[in-house]
């Protein structure tokens, strides 16, 4: 039983805190190939599932829309999937490592490292950034639902428009009304899934699989998209936002005499590798992964950027000042140029 940390080990606490804050706030993009290398062992060895195609989306909004389209799910089903994934990872990795560490160190050391490393990483990475991402995604979902519902209404009057204005004009109007986000997400999902399925199982199976996916995406989307898209669910496998947990166990496994079985260490390494990714939805037939942000700007109060997005993804982001989400105008306009009438509009 380890009852006291050495001076050298105490000095290392800051290193592991800073190391994982940097990883948690990393904006280095991940390639599709690297995402596949990380996700496939997660599926086969931690979740006990088959390896599937992996889709990498640019931001949390697009990732969630892709999940809804590909899985054809409601909130109850997704909650079951999410909780099942959480308990599988926790029982196989986190719970076992926690027990191993607790058995070999004293309560005082556990609390000391927990307060210095994990809690500080949590506050810097998980607590401040993720809360604002969740809130902003939720508000954008309402806007996205509006566009999807508008498209459905548009489809209902399509035949009348065709009769009155002719094919050429109708196509031009439809192209203008069609949701830009829908096109971007659909094309990205289609291209990534098609390329992986083609490489793995050949052209014949590719066509069979893609026809099924396309049928689910297009055939059922119109009737269910409003209910699906509005209820955003944050996954339990959260990639880089799990930095606080990784920092805690990384310290004990690297700097103390805590020993764990080789098989458990291998599983931990698989789980830890997900820190290179954003949020992860490991569905039954496809894994949807969110790319990491392009930029993260923050101060002591939280996300903060004067003149641009405080949290910026490709195609989406958050404007925030001192940890408070604000409209774009307020964030990008110099204080001396702010119009008092804007506050009354």
N, C-alpha and C positions, 0 to 999 in steps of 0.2 A: 504493500500500500504506500503510495506516494503522499506524503503529508506536507511537503514544503517545496516550493520552487526555488531553484538556485538563482543567484544574481544574473547569470547568463541567460537563463530562461525568462526571467522577468524583463530583461532588456529586449527580448525577442517579441514580447507582446505587441509593441508598437509596430514592429515589422509586419506581423500578420494582420493587424488592423489595417494598416495602410495598403498592404498587398491586396486585400480583398475589397477594400473601398475602390481601389483602382480597377479591379476586375468588374465589380458591380456597376461601375459608372463607365465602363468601356464603350466606345463607339466604333470599334473596329468591326467592319462587316464580316459576316460569315458567308462562305461560298456554299452552294448547294451540295457540292461533293463532300465538304467537311460536315455539313449538317447530316448527311446520310451516314457518315462514319460514326457520328455520335448517337443518332437516333436508333439505328438498327440494333446495336447491343442493348440499348435501353429497352427496346421492345422484346427482344428474344430472351435476354438473361435476367432482367428485373421484372418485366411484366408477364413473361411467359407466353408471348404472342408471336405471331409470324412477323417477319420484316415486311414492311409495306413501302410503297412510294412515299416520298417526302416532298412536301410543297413548302417553299419559303416565301412568305408574303412580306411586303414592305413595311407594314405598320399594324398595330393591334386592331384597327378598324377593319382593314382588309382581311386580316387573319380570321376575325370572327365571322365575317360574311362568308369566307371560304368554308369555314367549319359548318355553317348553316346549310350551305348549298351541298356540300359533299356528304354530310352525315344525315341530312333530312330528319332532324331531331327536334324535340321540344325540350323545354327546360328540365322536366322531370327526368327524361332519359339522360341528358347531359350531366345532371347532378349525380346520377348513379355511376356514369362512366368516370367522372371527375373523382368522386369519393373512392371508387374502386382503385383507380390509379394511385391516389394518395396513400391508401392503406397498404397497397402492395409495395410501394417504394419505402414507406415508413417501416413496415414490418421486416422487409428484407435487408434494409440498409440502415436507416437513421436510428430506429429503435435498438437494433443490435449493437451498433457502434456506441450509442449512448450508454447502453448497459455495460459494455466492455470498459468504457472509460470510467464510469461511476464505480465499478468494482475495483479499480486499480488506483484511484486517487481519493483524497479526502474532500469532504464537503466544502471546506474553506477554499481549497484550490479551485474547485469547480466554480464556485461563486466569483472568485477573483478573476478568473479568465473570462467567465461569462459577462461580467460587468465591463471589463476593459476591452475585450475584443468583439464578441458577438453583438452586444448592445450598441456599441458605437457604429459598427458596420450597418446594423439594422437601421439606425436612425439616419445615417447618411444615404443609404442606398434604398432600402426597402420601404421604410416608413414614409419618407418625404416624397420620393419620386413616384412610387407605385400608387399611392393614394390619389395623386393628381391624375395619373394616367387613367385609373379606373373611372374617376369622375368625368373626365373629358371624353372618354370613349362612350360613356353612357349618354352624354348630351349629344354627341355626334350620331349615335344610333337613332335618336328621335328624328334628326334631320334626314338620315338615310332612309328611314321608314317612309317619310313623306315622299321621297322621290320614287321609292318602289311602289307605293300605293298609287301615286300619280301615273306611273306606267301602266298599272292595271286598269285604271279608269280610261287611260288613253286607248288601250287595246279594245275596250268595249265599244268605243265609237269609231274604231278603225275602218270598219266596212262602210260606214256612212261617209267618212272622209274620202275613201277610195272612189266611191261613186261620184263625188262632187268635184274633185280636183285632179284626178288622174294619177297614174302610177308614178310618174317622174317627180311631181311636186310632193306627193305623199311620202316618197322615200326620203326626200330632202328634209321634210318636217320631222319624220320619225328619227332620223339621224341626229337632229338637233335636240329632240326631247329625251332620247335615250340617256340613261344615267351614265356619266363618265366613270364613276367608281365601279359600276357593274361591269362595264366593258373591260376595265383594267384587271379586275379580280378574275373574271371568267377567262381571259386570255392567259393570264399568268398560271392559273391552276391547270388549264388545258395543256399548255406547252410543257410544264414541268412534269405532270403526271404522264403525258404521252411519251415524253423522252425516256423516262425511267422504265415505264412498262415495256416500251419497245426494246430497250437494252436488255431487260431481264428475261422476258418470256417470248419475244418474237412478235412478228407482225400480226399473225392470226389471233393470238390471245389478246394482243393490244387492242385490236378492233372490238373484240367481244367485251373487254373490260371497259374501254372508253365509251362504247355505246350504252352500257349500263349506267355509267357515271353521268353521261350526257342526258339520259332519260330522267334520272333523278333530279339533275340540276335544272333542266328546262321544263320537264313535264309536270313537276310538283311544286316548283318554286313559286308560281304565281299565287296559288291558293294558301301557301303556308309562310311565305316570306315575312309578312307583317308580324305574325306572332313570333317567328324565330328571331328575326333581327333585332327586335326591340329589347329582348332580354339578354343582354350581354352577361356572360359568365367568365370570370377569371379562372384560369386553370390552376391545378395544384402543382404541376411541374412548371416552375416559373423561371428557369434558366438563370440568367445573371442576377435576378432579384433574390435568389437564394444565397447570396454571398455571405450573409451573416451566419448561416448554419455551416457553410463550408469553412469559414474562417476559424470557427470554434474547434471543429474536429481536425482541421489541418494543423493547428498548433499542437494539439495533444499527440497526434500521430507522428509528427515530424520532430518535435523538440523534447518529448518526455520518453520514459521507458514503457509507456502504455503499449501493450501488444494485442493485436487482433489476428484472427485466422487469415491466412492468405486469401481464401475464397471471399471473405467479407471485405478485405481490402480491395480486391479486384472489383467487387460490386460498388464499393464507395467510389473508386476511380471512374467507373462508368457514370455514376450519378454526378460526380463532381465535374465531369466533362461538359455537362449541360450548361455550365456557367458561361460557355462560349456562345450560347444562343440566347434569344429572347424567350418569350412565353411559348409553351409547347402544348399542343392538343394531340395526344397519341390516340387517334380514333381507330376503329377496327380495321378499316381498309386503306387508310391513308393517315399520315401524320402531318399536321399543319404546324409550321414553325414561323414565329414572327422574327423578322430581322431586328437587330439592335438599333437604337437610335443613332442618327447621324451626328447629333450634338446634344449635350446636356450642360446647361448653365445654371449655377445655383450659388447662393450665398448662405450665410448662417441661418437664415429663416426658411430656406427651401428653394424651390425653382425660381430663378430670377434672371431676366434679361431685358435690358432697355434697348429697343431698336429691332428686336426680332423675336423668334420663338425661343422659349427657355428649354423646351424639350422638342427636338425636331427629328421626325422620321421622314423617310422618303414619301412625299405626298400627303403628309398629315403632321400635326404637332400641336403644342400647347403654348399659349402666351401667358406668362406669369410674372408678377412682380412681388418680390419678398414673400414667396410661398403662396400667394393669392392668385388664382386664375383670373385673368382680365381679358376684355375684348382686344382684338388686334390693334385697333386704333389707339387705345390707351398705352399699349406697350411700345408701339413703333413711332409715335409722335413725340417730338421733343416737348418738354414741359412748357417752354415759352410759346409754343405754337398750338397748344390745346385750346379748343373753342368751348367756351362756357356753355354755349347753346347745345353742345353735344350731350351734356349731362342731363338735359331736360328732354332730350328726344326719345 
